[in-house]
Amino acid sequence: MKKESMSKPHQRVGSVSNAHVGRDFENGALKVFARFGLDLERNFKVPVGLNGTSKLHAFDLGSEEKKILVECKSHKWTAPNDNVPSAKLTVWNEAMYYFLVAPPGFRKILFVLRDMSERRQETLAEYYIRTYRHLIPGDVEIWEFDEGNGEVIERSFSQ
């Protein structure tokens, strides 16, 4: 019988912890952005808010000089049947809200892991865009990163 403390059903297979997965993904993101000439800093804080009030919010990556804000998400389809990770996509929706209330003039990028569902024949980002398009601000870009080959697919929504 397995001890409950040893069972971690919500942890990425093969990882030390989900925190490590996120940190490693941010490290990869920093390298990708550097390839584009964008040197970003971690835990980049800017005031966000509505109606004349604001509070500092830390985006995963950003730069005051380059005027860029980045949120990184390394989520995957839920195993074993490529089910929709609804709770994780709620976190993507939260990121969209923070982008919406961020200061004007910043470039806003949701940097996500490219994860293909063979059963659905779409990536998690494609699914998100198809089902939550109404919540994605027009100035947000979604970048899908393929860890296997280092390719980045950029999706822009400005009209």
Backbone hydrogen bonds, N-H to C=O, Kabsch-Sander energy under -0.5 kcal/mol:
donor,donor_aa,acceptor,acceptor_aa,energy
6,M,3,K,-1.2
7,S,3,K,-0.8
7,S,4,E,-0.7
8,K,6,M,-0.6
11,Q,8,K,-1.6
15,S,12,R,-1.9
21,V,17,S,-1.8
22,G,18,N,-2.4
23,R,19,A,-2.4
24,D,20,H,-2.9
25,F,21,V,-2.2
26,E,22,G,-2.3
27,N,23,R,-2.2
28,G,24,D,-2.0
29,A,25,F,-2.4
30,L,26,E,-2.7
31,K,27,N,-1.6
32,V,28,G,-2.2
33,F,29,A,-2.9
34,A,30,L,-2.0
35,R,31,K,-1.6
36,F,32,V,-0.9
36,F,33,F,-0.6
37,G,34,A,-1.9
38,L,33,F,-2.8
39,D,37,G,-0.7
40,L,38,L,-0.8
41,E,62,G,-2.8
43,N,60,D,-2.0
44,F,59,F,-1.4
45,K,43,N,-0.5
46,V,57,H,-2.0
48,V,55,K,-2.7
49,G,101,V,-1.9
53,T,50,L,-2.0
55,K,48,V,-2.3
57,H,46,V,-2.6
59,F,44,F,-3.1
59,F,57,H,-0.7
60,D,70,V,-0.5
61,L,70,V,-2.1
62,G,41,E,-1.5
63,S,68,I,-2.0
67,K,63,S,-0.5
68,I,63,S,-1.9
69,L,107,R,-3.0
70,V,61,L,-2.6
71,E,109,I,-2.2
73,K,111,F,-2.6
78,T,83,N,-2.6
82,D,78,T,-0.6
83,N,78,T,-2.1
86,S,84,V,-1.9
88,K,85,P,-0.7
89,L,85,P,-2.1
90,T,86,S,-1.4
91,V,87,A,-0.9
91,V,88,K,-0.5
92,W,88,K,-1.1
93,N,89,L,-2.2
94,E,90,T,-2.0
95,A,91,V,-1.9
96,M,92,W,-1.9
97,Y,93,N,-1.8
98,Y,94,E,-2.2
99,F,95,A,-2.3
100,L,96,M,-2.2
101,V,97,Y,-1.9
102,A,99,F,-0.9
106,F,103,P,-0.9
107,R,67,K,-3.0
108,K,139,D,-0.8
109,I,69,L,-2.6
110,L,141,E,-3.0
111,F,71,E,-3.0
111,F,109,I,-0.7
112,V,110,L,-0.7
112,V,143,W,-3.2
113,L,73,K,-1.8
114,R,145,F,-3.0
115,D,113,L,-0.8
117,S,122,E,-2.2
118,E,116,M,-0.7
121,Q,117,S,-2.3
122,E,117,S,-0.9
124,L,115,D,-1.7
127,Y,123,T,-2.3
128,Y,124,L,-2.6
129,I,125,A,-2.7
130,R,126,E,-2.4
131,T,127,Y,-2.5
132,Y,128,Y,-2.8
133,R,129,I,-0.9
135,L,132,Y,-2.7
136,I,133,R,-1.4
140,V,137,P,-1.9
141,E,108,K,-2.8
142,I,155,R,-2.9
143,W,110,L,-2.6
143,W,141,E,-0.5
144,E,142,I,-0.5
144,E,153,I,-2.8
145,F,112,V,-3.1
145,F,143,W,-0.5
146,D,144,E,-0.5
146,D,151,E,-2.7
147,E,145,F,-0.8
150,G,146,D,-2.3
153,I,144,E,-2.4
154,E,152,V,-0.5
155,R,142,I,-2.3
157,F,140,V,-0.6
